[in-house]
């Protein structure tokens, strides 16, 4: 028959081993955290660098005017993009000499486009789906959702230290940040190449936007020329001509 003191003596080595393993695990986690900041830390650092969480969380819309340079004719266009963060709708108006295009996405039944021929027509279903996917992963809207702590999003860090944004199990966006927390590259979903951004020094009322954005190969480039946000978005901006 084993006495209580014998049981305690035999248990001591096992308990000591458990304690050592636990301490080693804790030290490993602390060390790892110091080398690879958590996603929340990265997100906070990014937001602080580009204007602050509070400012981005308050955004309801943006109107962005940019000069876009591209490979095909016309090689230079001016685009005004109006994005509503509160409702899934946006308007893109593109102009150049002898060119005027408009595309409005505002629900499957009300979306329309003005084509090069001057004809106004409904947006095809395939294009509508592509545009809604673009809206869901829009750069500025996604940053707004991060700032507002949208419960529909989750954050993680990628193997190379990038900040990743997820909806459920699927990656929505990723950001590569410099030492100060400023994004210099981003991509959506499975695209690991992404796009490049210039310095985030185009500032309006404390909100920072990148001065330029470029595809990784430079075949598409956009330089910000005008920026506004939280303006009244009247329904007339999205209504198809003739439907007033």
Rosetta blueprint (number, residue, H / E / L):
1 X L
2 X L
3 X L
4 X H
5 X H
6 X H
7 X H
8 X H
9 X H
10 X H
11 X H
12 X H
13 X H
14 X H
15 X H
16 X H
17 X H
18 X H
19 X H
20 X H
21 X H
22 X H
23 X H
24 X H
25 X H
26 X H
27 X H
28 X H
29 X H
30 X H
31 X H
32 X H
33 X H
34 X H
35 X H
36 X L
37 X L
38 X L
39 X H
40 X H
41 X H
42 X H
43 X H
44 X H
45 X H
46 X H
47 X H
48 X H
49 X H
50 X L
51 X L
52 X L
53 X H
54 X H
55 X H
56 X H
57 X H
58 X L
59 X L
60 X L
61 X E
62 X E
63 X E
64 X E
65 X E
66 X E
67 X E
68 X E
69 X E
70 X E
71 X L
72 X L
73 X L
74 X L
75 X L
76 X E
77 X E
78 X E
79 X E
80 X E
81 X E
82 X E
83 X E
84 X E
85 X L
86 X L
87 X L
88 X L
89 X E
90 X E
91 X E
92 X E
93 X E
94 X E
95 X E
96 X E
97 X L
98 X L
99 X E
100 X E
101 X E
102 X E
103 X E
104 X E
105 X E
106 X L
107 X L
108 X L
109 X L
110 X L
111 X L
112 X E
113 X E
114 X E
115 X L
116 X L
117 X L
118 X L
119 X L
120 X E
121 X E
122 X E
123 X L
124 X L
125 X H
126 X H
127 X H
128 X H
129 X H
130 X H
131 X H
132 X H
133 X H
134 X H
135 X H
136 X H
137 X L
138 X L
139 X H
140 X H
141 X H
142 X H
143 X H
144 X H
145 X H
146 X H
147 X H
148 X L
149 X L
150 X L
151 X L
152 X L
153 X L
154 X E
155 X E
156 X E
157 X E
158 X L
159 X L
160 X L
161 X L
162 X L
163 X E
164 X E
165 X E
166 X E
167 X E
168 X L
169 X L
170 X E
171 X E
172 X E
173 X E
174 X E
175 X E
176 X E
177 X E
178 X L
179 X L
180 X L
181 X L
182 X L
183 X E
184 X E
185 X E
186 X E
187 X E
188 X E
189 X L
190 X L
191 X L
192 X L
193 X L
194 X L
195 X E
196 X E
197 X E
198 X L
199 X L
200 X L
201 X L
202 X E
203 X E
204 X E
205 X L
206 X L
207 X E
208 X E
209 X E
210 X L
211 X L
212 X E
213 X E
214 X E
215 X E
216 X L
217 X L
218 X L
219 X L
220 X E
221 X E
222 X E
223 X E
224 X E
225 X E
226 X E
227 X E
228 X E
229 X E
230 X L
231 X L
232 X L
233 X L
234 X L
235 X H
236 X H
237 X H
238 X L
239 X L
240 X L
241 X L
242 X L
243 X L
244 X L
